[in-house]
Amino acid sequence: MKINIFTEIELTNIKTTGIVTGYKGLMEGLEKEGVEAVVNAKEGYDILHIHSFGPLSLVKAIREKKPVVITTHTVPDEMSLLYRGGTYIQGLFEKYLTFVYNQADLLICPSEFAKNRVKKMGVKSRIVVESNGIHTHKFSRSEEKRKKFRRDYNIKDEETVVGCVGIPSKRKGLDVVVDAAKKLSDVKFFWIGENVYGRLLKDYKYLERLKTHHPKNLLITGYVDDIQAAYSGMDIFLFPTMIETEGLVILEATCSDLPIITSKVEGLSWVKDKEQCIKAETTEEYVEAISTLMDHPEKGKELVKSAKLLTVEKNISVVIKRIIKLYESLL
């Protein structure tokens, strides 16, 4: 069995998005299981697995004679939150995305939220819910890297670092992090991630203003080469996102022993509030949650211990075995 992973991301310079993490993790996982995988091949494969939604993906899916699998990394609601002018074309984008997803013999949705949203769009393809999975060992906490990260950014051992990883945008909660930093001036805040969309990003002007007008205790680093070091250098992971189809950064942070504070969006319903994380809605609630974890570190340890159970089922080695069975069902 040979899998052709098709993605338009390979034609760009984008290094860090959920799609990139998804298809690269899939390819590596398949190879470890002895399943041959190639990217953007023209022929000589058994199954086409698409990890993007652009026009080239659509053309490829329409013309394909072999079984077609599509992972639904995107739902139409993200258009108005992420891209400039997205509000005006969201309806059209939903019709387009419905057409793309209907070309699949099998749709893999990374969460129940994504599945329900896709079905609401009118997609008739066979749908299963399956995580994109993560390589848990790549995000395990490293004390050595923690020390280096903090040394590089002049952070003292006793200082608390609250961090977030993702595209710097309000869609991911950047404005909430900024407001929290203003209210907690004695805490260091980090945002790890770059704007891969340039001026197309809805919050481009906001992000540009932040380069010169931001709280002194907040640093937006852009892309970092060693994400494990970034996670290891944090004490609390703050993820006030507005929408997610899965939100794997929560698992990445959990692997680094970080207690999670996140939002109450439907796409994160797989993470239990008060048991595996703390969920909030307003800036005041996020600030209160940060203060609680700072004052009661034992609470954070309890959250991490419970959240670690999630990383077992979503470990890429476990996920890949289930995906291989799905491939086999198509053949």
Secondary structure as GFF3:
##gff-version 3
##sequence-region A 1 331
A	DSSP	beta_strand	2	6	.	.	.	ID=ss1
A	DSSP	three_ten_helix	8	11	.	.	.	ID=ss2
A	DSSP	alpha_helix	18	32	.	.	.	ID=ss3
A	DSSP	beta_strand	36	39	.	.	.	ID=ss4
A	DSSP	beta_strand	47	50	.	.	.	ID=ss5
A	DSSP	alpha_helix	55	63	.	.	.	ID=ss6
A	DSSP	beta_strand	68	71	.	.	.	ID=ss7
A	DSSP	alpha_helix	78	82	.	.	.	ID=ss8
A	DSSP	alpha_helix	86	101	.	.	.	ID=ss9
A	DSSP	beta_strand	106	109	.	.	.	ID=ss10
A	DSSP	alpha_helix	112	121	.	.	.	ID=ss11
A	DSSP	beta_strand	126	129	.	.	.	ID=ss12
A	DSSP	three_ten_helix	136	139	.	.	.	ID=ss13
A	DSSP	alpha_helix	143	152	.	.	.	ID=ss14
A	DSSP	beta_strand	161	165	.	.	.	ID=ss15
A	DSSP	three_ten_helix	170	172	.	.	.	ID=ss16
A	DSSP	alpha_helix	174	183	.	.	.	ID=ss17
A	DSSP	beta_strand	188	192	.	.	.	ID=ss18
A	DSSP	three_ten_helix	198	200	.	.	.	ID=ss19
A	DSSP	alpha_helix	204	210	.	.	.	ID=ss20
A	DSSP	beta_strand	218	222	.	.	.	ID=ss21
A	DSSP	alpha_helix	227	232	.	.	.	ID=ss22
A	DSSP	beta_strand	236	239	.	.	.	ID=ss23
A	DSSP	alpha_helix	249	255	.	.	.	ID=ss24
A	DSSP	beta_strand	260	263	.	.	.	ID=ss25
A	DSSP	three_ten_helix	266	268	.	.	.	ID=ss26
A	DSSP	beta_strand	278	280	.	.	.	ID=ss27
A	DSSP	alpha_helix	283	295	.	.	.	ID=ss28
A	DSSP	alpha_helix	297	313	.	.	.	ID=ss29
A	DSSP	alpha_helix	316	330	.	.	.	ID=ss30
###
